[in-house]
Amino acid sequence: MNDSLPPNESPAPAETTPAASPTPPLAKPRQEAWRNPWIGVAVVALGLAGWQWVETRIKLSDTQQELAKRLADADSLSKETRGVAKQSQEEVGRLQAKLGALEAKLAESQNQQAALENLYQDLARNRDEAALAEIEQSVTLAAQQLQLAGNVQGAILALQAADARLSRSERPQFTALRKTINRDLEKLRAAPYVDVSGMNLRLENIIVATDTLALAFDERPKPEKEAKEAAADGTPASGFWQRLGLDLWSEVKGLVRIQRFDRPEPALLSPSQSFFLRENLKLRLLNARLALLSRDQWTFRSELKMSQAWLERYFNTNDKSVQTAIASVKQLAGTEIVIELPLLNDSLNALKTLKLAKERK
């Protein structure tokens, strides 16, 4: 017995599957929707928007990289500037130490001069000894002027004073000494002269003018001269139209600027970098002044050459004041401040011999 079917009920007849299913009613509207031209336009617009977005992102990335590169260059230039400033300060410290040593030698020279004066007072009893002490003082002072300060004029004046003192004494034993002093005088007069005060003044003028020198990136094209008026024999109408044409041409030329650079483009400096550039240039020139006073030829020339390089690189070389400063620095750098001065050993030895002869007597 089949328990799943209730009695008096027969199984329902199975549904027969049709042989071929008909086309769904929604297929045809979908095909017509894809054929709509506005959908194609929307797809193209969406593609263009995506391409524009990608291109914008690429340009933004390039701009960020360029900005980062310029910031890195500016940071590097700032570090270099600080390094140069620190080096200049250290160099100034060393030059000040040298100047202190020169002052100590000068004080020692003054002490020696005072000792010679005391010696002169002690020997005042004897006329010849007093004259010899005065001559020795003058010759020693001349030797010190040459050795410590390189002051040729001071040494010449000291030797001239010694010669004048010998001429007043008119003692035969002083004849050989006077000839020796005259030979040393001729050597000093033939020695080259270094105008230290004049060079120092020129450096001071350049230092003062540093704050007003035009920088290279501030250079602007010079305004052209206004066009001359029309000839007197022209009619008023033609003069008006000629002036109008000249004005229009001047305005059109002002829209375009053609500039030629015979050197790399000047560096763009911020106001703070321009300030430190001028201050560092002043430090270079001050170092050159200290080297001039201490007769340091290498430091003097190297500082001036570096100053000339900075002037030619960062400042407007078409400006007359910059050209004047460069010419002055170049001329000063080619000047010899350390010259081989003659020694006064002959006069000192003659004095020593004369003194020994008097002591033996």
Buried (B, 14 or more C-beta within 10 A) or exposed (E): EEEEEEEEEEEEEEEEEEEEEEEEEEEEEEEEEEEEEEEEEEEEEEEEEEEEEEEEEEEEEEEEEEEEEEEEEBEEBBEEBEEBBEEBEEBBEEBEEBEEEBEEBEEEBEEBBEEBEEBBEEBEEEEBBBBBBBBBBBBBBBBBBBBBBBBBEBBBBBBBBBBEBBEEBEBEEBEEBBEBBBEBBEBBEEBEEBEBEEBBEBBEEBBEBBEEBBBBBEBEEEEEEEEEEBEEEEEEEEBEEBEEEBEEEEEEEEEEEEEEEEEEEBBEBEEEBBEBBBBBBBBBBBBBBBBBBBBBBEBBBBBBBBBBEBBBBBBBBEBEEBBBBBEBBBEBBEBEBEEEBBEBEBBBEBBEEBBEEEEEE
